[in-house]
Structures are given as structure tokens and as C-alpha cells.
């Protein structure tokens, strides 16, 4: 049904500042809309991949509006919010890399000695992008390294938080670099994978930050597994692509 609709000329079609093409079609034929609704009702699960805080806020706002309206019917616009839904086959997750502003008082040599206690550390002749779990790239003083955990993660840790971003935090960022909660610690920054590894090099070489880490992208099955266990993914663990342009469509109520 959607394929047929997008064979027509889009209402909007343009290349934006993010160098992506954005095209939009409007389906406003009532029969088609009802057919789409029926099809969506047969879908077993939809996962909130991004924007759960906004959804929660809008849900609370909806409740306030409901109590303020003595003639509430459930059909008012405040009972709805706008979402963009992607099939799993058309969504991808990019790596979400880490930048740290200083070495927590260590010299580069002493820092690497500390890292070697838990990780195998190898010098790399070119930029290093991990291609499997539990491996990491590290860029320090114009040199790339590959890191791999020497031992399997602790059993209880592995079952609860077996994501690479957690392992990097638990075994390196927190104990060696003193990084606390990544949501609030101003010594750590994040870089989405679409910028490429050269963006890590640029940040470190310009002295904006002292060290950068490249990560293996979180896998879609991890996101689904976490949600099925009623868990939330850790902050800054997923960068979904494609992303619709912010503000491309506004829902006014």
C-alpha cells in the first residue's frame, strides 16, 4: 500500500543541510487511511527507539488537558501525538563514539599501562573501527590503538549490561578516567558514527579533547531484547539512521 503511494510525486522533496534528501507524501483518502489503520493494528509490537522522554511528557500533558476539560470525549487532539515509524528492515544503528577531555592526571604512557591491566592493547597503522563486540578503537596523541578485553566480562555484569558502551564505561572510563554518569559528566562528549573516525582525529588533534574511543555499533537485537525485558537502553547508546529532519512536520493542538 505504501509502495503504491510513494510512486506518486511527493508533496515535498528537497536536500537539507544534513545533505539528506527528504521527501513526503500525504495520504488523506479516508478509505486508504482506514486500511493503513487496520494493517497497523495487526502489528505485534512497536518499540520506542528515540523520544521516550517526550512521549512521557506528552502523556502527562494529555492527562492534565483531560482533567481540565469537563466535556472530554477521548477524540480531542491532545489525546494523540505524532510519531515516525520505521520497519526494522529499514532502520539501522550507527556507532556512538566517546570523547574525553583529559587523562585524569595520567601521562599518556601511564594511562596506557593502566588500560593494559584489563585490555589487550595493539598499535594500529590506520584508524580503527571495531568490527565485533567487546573491541574498541582508541585515538591518543595521533596514534590509533585497538583494545580488546583480556577476560570475559563478569558473569552478572554480562547478563545485565552486556553492551559495549557499558563495558567500556565499567572497565575503563569510570575506573581509569574517573568518568561518572555520562548524562551529567561534562568531561565526556559523544560523536555519532555518521561523522566518521576522522571527526575523532580532528577533535583530538585540535586539543578540544585528549582522547577518543570508537565503538562497535549497538545491534538492533540488543535494543529489542532490552525492551522485551522491560529495561531502558543506557543513555547515548544508539544513533538511529535515517532520522527525519527536526521540525519537518509539526503537530499543533
N, C-alpha and C positions, 0 to 999 in steps of 0.2 A: 504493500500500500504506500509506504513512504517512498520507495524507489520510483513509483509512478509519479508521485507529486514532484520529486526533485528533477524529473526530466523536463519540467516546465521551466520557464525563465524565472530566476529568483527575483523577489521584490527588492532585495538589497544585494549588492555584490561589490566588494572593494578590498584593496590591500591596505591593512592598517599599519600603524607604527611598529607593531611587533613582527612585520614582514610576513604575516599570515593572511591568506585570503579568507574573508568572512562572507558567507552567502546565507540568505534567509528566504524561506518560503512561508507564506501564511496559508494555513488550511482553515477556512471558515465555512465550508459547506457542512450543514448540520448532520447530514447522513454520514459523511466521512468522519466527522468528529466523534459521533456515537460509535462508529465502527472501531476507531482507534481506542476509544474508552474500553470497549468490550475486549479488545486484544490485550490491552494493558492489564485488565482485571484477571487475565489468565496467567500473568507472570507471577512466579512463586515469590521472589524476593527482589527488592531494590535496596541497594546499600548507599548510605550517605558517605560519599567519598571526600567531600570538601564542603565546608559551610555549616557544620553541625551546630556551632555556637549561634550563627544567625538564625538557623531553624528553631533552636530552643527559644531565642529571644522573641521571634515572631509568634511562636506558640503561646508564650506568656502574654504578649500584646493582644493576641486574639481572645484570650480568656478575659482580659481587662475590658476589651470592647464588648464582649458578650454580656458581662455583668452590668455594663453601663447602658445597655440597650434593652429597655423593658419589652420591646417587640421583637426580640431576637428569634429568628427562624432557622438559622443554620445555613441560609443561602447567601448571606451578605459577603461582600468581597473580603472582609477581614478574616473569613474562615479559610481562606486559601493563600498559598504563597507559590511563587514561581520556582521551578527547578529546570535544570537541563539534565537529561538522562541519556547515558551512553550505554550501548551493549558492551559487555566485557570484551568482545572480539574487536571493538573499535577504540578501546581505551588502552593507553599504555602508561607505565610508570617510569619516570626518569630518575636518575640518581639525584640525591640531595646532599651536596658535599658540605664539609665543615671547614671553617677558617678560625684560627685562634690568634689573638692579638699579641701574645707574648709567650715566653717559655717558662713562666712562673719562677724566674730567677736562675734557671739552669743555663749553662753554656750549651751550645749545640751538641758538643761531644758528650757531655754528661747526660743530656736529655736522651740521646740515642742509647747510651749504656742502660738507662732506666727502662727504655722501651724493650731492649733485648732480653730483659728478665722474663717477659711474657710472650714476646713475638719473635719469630724468625725475621730478621731484617736484611734485605738484599738491596744493593745499589742497582738502579736501572739506568740504561743508556738513553732512554726516552721517557716521555710522560707515561705514567702507569695508570691504566683504568682497570679495576678488578673485573674479572670475568667469571668469578664464582663466589659463593658465600664465604664469610669469615676470612676474607682477604681485603686488604686496604692499600691504597696508594698514599704516600706521604711526600710532600714537597717542602724542602727546607734548605735555605741558603743555596739556591739554584741547582739543587740535586733532588731527583726523584728516587724514592725507595718503595719497595713492596714490603708489606707486613702481612704475616700470617700467624695466627695463634699457634703456639707450640703445643698446647694441650687442649683437648675438647673443653668447651665451657662447662662450668659446674652444672651438675645434673638438674638441680631445682631451677637454676637460672635459665638453663637451656629450654626447659619446658614452659617457663612463664614468659620469658622475654628473649626468644631466640632470634632476634633481629640484629642485623649487623650494626645498626646505629646504636643499639643498646650495648652490644658487646664492646664497641669502640669506646663508648662512654664509661662502661663499668671497668674495663681493663686499662684504659689509657687516659682519656680526657679528665676523668674525675681524680683517680689516684696520683697521676703524674703531673697533670697541668692544673689541678685544683678547680676544674670547671664544675659549677653547681647545676641547678635546674636550668636547662638550655633555654627555657622560655624567658627567664629573667636575668641570666648572667650576661653582662654586657661585654665580656671578654671573648664571647663566641659569636660567630656570624655564619650565615648559611648561603649557599650558592646553588641554584637549580642547575641540573645537568645540561640543559639546552645551551648554556653559556660556553660549554666545552672546558677541557682541562687547561687550555691556555688562559682562561679567566682566573684560575687559581694561581698560575705562574705570575700573571700580571699583578695580582693583589700582593703576593709575597715579595716579588722583585721590587715593587714600588714602596715597600716598607709600610704599606697600610696594615698588613698583618705579618706575623712572624712565620706562621706555618699553615699549610693547607692539607686536608685529607680528602681523597677521592674514595667513594663508596660504591659497592655493587648495589644496583637499584633494588629497592624493596619489591618483592614479587606480588602479583595480584592475588595469588592464593593465600599469601600471608594476611593481606587485608581482609579477605573473605573469612579466613579461619578466625582471626581476632574478633570480627563482628559476630560470627556464629557462636563464639564463646562469651558473648556479651561484654567484650573488652573494647576499649578505645585504643587506637594506634597511638604511639608516643608522638609528641609534637615534632614537627619538621621531619617526618619520616617518609612522606610521599609527595611527589610532584606529579600531578596528573597532566597528561597531554593527550589530546588537544584541550586547550582552555578557551571557552568563549570570551570574547573581549568584554572587560568590565564595563557595565553600563550600556551595553549594546541594546538591551531591552530593559525597560523599567516597568514594574508592576505598581500601578497607582491605585490606592484605595483610601 
